[in-house]
Amino acid sequence: MQRWAHIKNGVCENVSIWDGDTSRWSPPADVEMVAAPDHIGVGWLYDGDEWAAPPIVDPPDVVDLPVEE
């Protein structure tokens, strides 16, 4: 069995272990199954040839709310 990335619109939406047998299961028409190295996970980008880490997103600012007494 091998690790497969579920690629939709160039983004990895899921990673699964699959034997590649499409007679037993086939991905949805809009999902491409790509053999995935161990470091690939949800959010990684795939352009058809190369993988790229997902963009780093800054966390939202923390807002201090007043505490009711």
Beta strands, then each sheet from edge to edge (+ up, - down):
strand 1: 2-8
strand 2: 11-18
strand 3: 32-35
strand 4: 45-46
strand 5: 51-52
sheet 1: 2+ 1- 3+
sheet 2: 4+ 5-
end
